[in-house]
């Protein structure tokens, strides 16, 4: 017997409370001026997807503020930058277009959540305005908005995410060390760091000061 009691019904779940009318009714299906202001200041977006058979993925997308473009009151675009080419979320979208977005402004506790249907597109006119360090996107995620609402700041406040004295950047191993322990076992550490440095320059548009020291 499992040492927990599963919740299997709506009645069991709602015994823990239901949203107030204000919380329930804040969801709308268009992007108003306040949403546009938020999106213009966003530098980080989490994109949640699911395949046709329920395999889920959440992928972060980041760039300077303004990289997410509002194309209409019901449509926005997120440019894709060079990465590891796994494209797990994009494969999911080809099977199941439903996506969920969380748009983050660093320093803010509240977030903007958008749910909708997505498609992958090429050659948006906005691509010419989205060049970062000489790199022009060649692909974008186009999202047709079905739900938009602001989420309260409890999670960021409780975690103190934006409080520098709580940060522990060295609590977990750096990327090269993680690679050495999992999929690059036995390779010389200096060579693994060289590989990661090259990838940072090629895909992350890093400058020398942004590249971690060898591990």
C-alpha positions in Angstrom: 0.0 0.0 0.0 1.3 3.4 -0.9 2.0 5.8 2.0 -0.4 8.5 0.7 -4.0 9.0 -0.2 -4.6 9.9 -3.9 -7.1 12.6 -4.9 -9.2 11.1 -7.7 -12.3 13.3 -7.9 -13.3 17.0 -8.3 -15.2 16.8 -5.0 -12.0 15.7 -3.1 -10.0 18.5 -4.7 -12.5 21.2 -4.1 -12.7 20.3 -0.4 -9.4 22.2 -0.2 -11.1 25.4 -1.4 -12.5 27.0 -4.5 -11.4 30.3 -6.2 -13.2 33.5 -5.3 -15.3 35.2 -8.0 -12.5 37.8 -8.5 -9.9 35.1 -9.1 -12.2 33.1 -11.3 -13.3 36.0 -13.4 -10.0 37.6 -14.1 -9.3 35.3 -17.1 -10.0 37.0 -20.5 -9.3 35.9 -24.1 -7.7 39.1 -25.5 -4.5 41.1 -24.9 -5.3 44.5 -23.4 -3.0 47.4 -23.0 -1.8 46.2 -19.6 -0.9 42.8 -21.1 1.0 44.5 -23.9 3.0 46.6 -21.4 3.9 43.4 -19.4 4.9 41.5 -22.6 7.1 44.4 -23.7 9.0 44.2 -20.4 9.3 40.4 -20.4 12.7 38.8 -20.8 11.9 35.2 -19.8 9.0 33.0 -20.9 8.3 29.4 -19.9 6.5 27.4 -22.6 4.6 24.2 -21.6 3.6 21.7 -24.2 2.3 18.1 -24.4 2.4 15.5 -27.1 -0.6 13.7 -28.4 0.0 10.9 -25.9 0.6 13.1 -22.9 4.4 13.5 -22.8 5.0 16.9 -21.3 7.8 19.5 -21.8 8.5 22.9 -20.3 11.1 25.0 -22.0 12.5 28.5 -21.1 12.8 31.1 -23.8 14.8 34.3 -23.1 16.1 37.4 -24.8 16.2 41.1 -24.1 12.9 42.7 -23.2 10.7 43.2 -26.2 11.6 39.9 -27.8 8.0 38.6 -27.4 5.9 40.4 -30.1 2.2 41.2 -29.8 0.9 40.9 -33.4 -2.8 41.5 -32.6 -5.1 41.5 -29.6 -5.3 37.7 -29.8 -1.9 36.7 -31.2 1.8 36.9 -30.2 5.1 35.5 -31.5 8.2 34.2 -29.7 11.3 34.0 -31.8 13.5 30.9 -31.6 17.2 31.1 -31.0 19.9 28.6 -31.7 20.0 25.8 -29.1 20.6 22.1 -28.6 18.2 21.2 -31.5 16.2 18.8 -29.4 13.1 20.9 -30.0 11.0 18.7 -27.7 8.3 21.3 -27.3 8.2 22.0 -31.0 7.7 18.3 -31.7 4.9 18.3 -29.2 3.2 21.3 -30.9 3.2 19.4 -34.2 1.1 16.8 -32.5 -0.9 18.9 -30.1 -1.0 22.7 -30.6 -2.1 23.6 -27.0 0.5 25.5 -25.1 0.8 27.3 -21.7 3.0 30.3 -21.2 4.4 32.0 -18.1 5.9 35.4 -18.8 8.4 36.7 -16.2 9.7 40.2 -15.5 12.9 39.9 -13.4 12.3 41.5 -10.0 8.5 41.1 -10.1 6.6 38.5 -8.1 3.5 38.4 -10.2 3.5 36.8 -13.6 1.4 36.8 -16.8 0.0 33.5 -17.9 -1.3 32.9 -21.4 -2.9 29.7 -22.7 -3.7 29.1 -26.3 -3.0 27.2 -29.6 0.4 27.5 -31.2 2.0 26.9 -34.6 5.6 27.1 -35.9 6.2 29.8 -38.6 9.1 31.2 -40.6 9.9 34.6 -42.1 7.8 36.9 -39.9 8.3 40.6 -40.8 9.3 41.2 -37.2 12.4 39.0 -37.5 14.4 41.9 -38.9 13.8 43.8 -35.7 14.8 40.9 -33.5 18.4 40.6 -34.4 20.5 39.9 -31.2 24.3 40.2 -31.5 24.1 39.7 -35.3 21.8 36.7 -35.0 18.4 36.9 -36.8 15.8 34.3 -35.9 14.6 32.0 -38.6 11.7 30.4 -36.7 9.0 31.6 -34.3 6.3 30.2 -32.2 3.0 31.9 -33.0 0.4 31.7 -30.2 -3.3 32.4 -30.6 -4.5 33.5 -27.2 -7.4 31.7 -25.6 -6.8 32.7 -22.0 -4.8 35.5 -20.4 -4.5 36.3 -16.7 -2.1 37.6 -14.1 -0.9 35.2 -11.4 -0.3 36.3 -7.8 3.3 36.7 -6.5 3.1 34.1 -3.7 5.6 31.6 -5.3 8.3 34.2 -6.0 7.9 35.9 -2.6 8.0 32.6 -0.6 11.0 31.4 -2.5 12.7 34.9 -2.4 13.7 34.3 -6.0 14.8 37.9 -6.6 16.7 38.3 -3.3 20.4 38.0 -4.0 21.4 36.9 -0.5 19.3 33.7 -1.0 21.0 32.7 -4.2 23.2 29.6 -4.2 24.8 29.5 -7.7 27.5 27.1 -6.5 25.2 24.7 -4.7 25.0 22.5 -7.8 27.8 21.5 -10.1 28.5 23.8 -13.1 27.4 22.6 -16.6 30.8 21.0 -17.6 30.9 19.1 -14.3 27.4 17.8 -14.8 28.3 16.7 -18.3 31.3 14.8 -17.0 29.2 13.0 -14.4 26.5 12.0 -16.8 27.2 11.8 -20.6 30.8 12.8 -21.0 32.3 10.4 -18.4 36.1 9.8 -18.8 36.7 12.8 -21.0 39.4 15.4 -19.9 37.7 18.2 -17.9 39.6 20.9 -19.9 38.3 19.5 -23.2 34.7 19.5 -21.9 35.1 23.1 -20.8 36.5 24.0 -24.2 33.4 22.5 -25.8 31.0 24.4 -23.6 32.9 27.6 -24.1 32.6 27.2 -27.9 28.9 26.4 -27.6 28.4 29.5 -25.4 29.9 31.7 -28.1 28.0 30.0 -30.9 24.5 29.5 -29.4 24.3 31.7 -26.4 25.9 34.9 -27.8 28.1 35.0 -24.7 30.9 37.4 -24.1 34.1 36.3 -22.4 33.0 37.7 -19.1 29.8 35.7 -19.2 31.5 32.3 -19.6 32.1 30.3 -16.4 35.6 29.4 -15.3 36.9 25.8 -16.1 35.9 23.1 -13.6 
